[in-house]
Amino acid sequence: MLFFICDIGFAVIGDTITTSPSPYKITMKKVRLQNSVTGEWVTVGEGDLTVDIASVNAGELAAGYVSGSAVPEGTYNNIEITVSTSMTIKASCVDTTNKFGSGAVTWYTTSTAGAGGSIQASTVVGNYAEGTSIIPNTVVGVDPVAGTFTKISALPSILSISKGSTQRIRVKFDVANSVTFSYPGLGTFIAYPGEPTVEMQIID
């Protein structure tokens, strides 16, 4: 099955450059599956687990969070994923085509928060650091009080769990070009994480 971790609604103004981050840290809160017959939701993973989804062992950690053996017998058609609205990234990009009007310079994420939940970017390598981005409260699925973002996605095919079966979980993250650097204007350069692709398989 394929699903997306998050769908971030930052307002993009002006030219942008995308690049790949390291790290890209998210905090998983809950994962549920919906029974296609009864409509009931079954929790298959719960609790705070921070995962650097840009790391080589991210899939293993996420697989341990979602327990295939916890899924009751039945068929499932939707998945609901809840994560923290805070995500931490570190990335840099080279403005080779002078999109930002500053010449062929390298831009870096900083530890300073930017407007609208973004991260301020800088050309000073000494400012290069991990920055924390916050999904804006205007995005559908954000609970500003709990500080969480929940998204429901349809599974590409019906997941069938048979009685007495034991499933293994395989998860793979792809964060290629999931960070965007942007120049909204007024001398402000920002960066923010985009939507990583996640492949999750439940194997009999």
N, C-alpha and C positions, 0 to 999 in steps of 0.2 A: 504494500500500500504506500501511497505517497501523500504527504501532507506538508503544509507550511507551518513553521513555528510562529511567525508573526507577520503582520501587515502594517507597516508603519506609515503614518500619514503626515509626513513633513511637507510643508509648503516649499516647493523648489522654484527659485527665481534665478534667472540668468543661466550662464553656462555651468556645466557640471563635468566632473571627472570621476570615474569609478575605479576602485582598486580593491585589493583583498587585504583583510585585516589579520593581525596576530598580536594579541588574542582577540577573541570575540566571546565575551562571557555573558551567559544568560542564567537566570535562576528559574528552574522549573518548579511549579507549584502543584499542579494536578493534571492528570490525563484521564479522560473518561471515554467510553464507547457507548453508543446508543443501539439498543436492540431494535432491529428493523421491524419486528412483529409487535412487540408490546410498547415500544417507544421509551422504555425505561433506560436510564443512564447507569452504567456500571463503572465505578472507579477502579482503574487498573494501575494507578500510580499516584502517590500523594506525599506531600512534605517538601521542604526546601532542599533543592539540589542545584548548586551552582556548577555549571559545566562550561569549559572553554571549548566551544564547538569548532574552533579552528585547530584544536590539538588532535594528535593521532589517536588518542584513546577516548575521544568524546563519544563515539558510538557505543563503546563498551559501557561507559558510565550511564548513558541514557537507556541502554538496554536493561541494565540492572534496576533502573527506576520503574520501568514498565514491566510488570510481571505477567507473562503469558498464562501462567498457571492460575492467575486470579480471575480469568475471564470465564464466566459460567457458560454452560452449553447454550447454543443459540446462534442466531445470525445477526450481524452488526453492519450498519450502513453509514454511520457518522462517527467522527472523532472530535472531541472537544479538548483543547489544550489551553491551560492557564499558566502564564509566566509572569514574572515581575516586570513592571514597566521600565525598570532600570536595566540598561545593558552597557557593558564596558568594552571598549574597543581601543586598539592602537593601530594606526595605519599612516602611510605616507603616500604621496603621489607626485609625479613630476609633470609640471605644466609645460610640456614640450611644444604645444601649439599656441602658447600665449593666450589661452582662453580667458584667463583672469586679468590680462593686461599688465602682468608683472614680469614678463619675460620667462625664459626657461628655468624656472626655479622649482625647488622641491617644497611641498607643503606637508606639514606634520600635524597630527592631532596633539592637543594639549590637555592638561588636567582642568582647564577652565570651562565652565558651562557657557553655552551660547544661547541665543534666543530660541524660544519655542521648543526647548528640550534638546537642542543640538549641542555640538562641542565646538569651541573656538579652534581655528586652525592658525598655524604660524609658519613662517619661513625660517625661523630661528631653530636650528637643530638642538640647541640647548633646552628648548621648550618641549621637545618631543616626549610625550608621556601618554599613558592610558587616560582616556576620558570617558565619563559616564553620560550616556544619552538617556533621556526620559521620553517614552511614548506620550505624545500630547493627550490631554484629557478630552480633546475634541474627537479623537478616534473612536469609532464604534467598538465596544467591547472593553473599553478601559473603565475600571472602577477606581476613581481617584482616592477614595477613602482607604481601600485595601491596598492600593498601589499595584494592581494586577491588570493584566490584559488577557481576555479570553476570546478564543476564536473557535468556531465550529466549522468543520469542513466535511464534505461528503467523501467517503472512501471511493476510490476509482472502481472498486468491485466489492460485492458483498463478502464480508469476512464470516466464514462458517466455523464454529467451534463445536466439535463433537464431544460426547460424554466420555469422560475418562482420559481425554487426550492431554498431552503435555506439549506446550509450544515453546519454542526458543525464539528470542527476539534478536533481530539484526537491525541496527540503525546506522545510517551513514549521513553525515552532514556535508553540504557543499556551500562554502562561504565565498567562493570566487566572485570578485567584483561586487561584493555586498556592502561596501562602504562608498558613500558619495561625498565628494568635496564640492562645495558650491560657493559662489560669490553672489550673495543677495544684493550687494551694493553698499554704499556708504562706508567703504573701507573695511567691511566685515567679511571675513572668510570663515566658513563653518564646515563641519563634517558630521555625518550621521550614519548609523547603520541601516542597511536595507534588509530585505527579506531573504534569509538563507533558505535553500532547498533542503528538505530532509526526506530521506527514503527510509521507511520502516517496514520490515517484513516480519510476519509471524510464521514460523516454520514448524510444521508438524514433526 
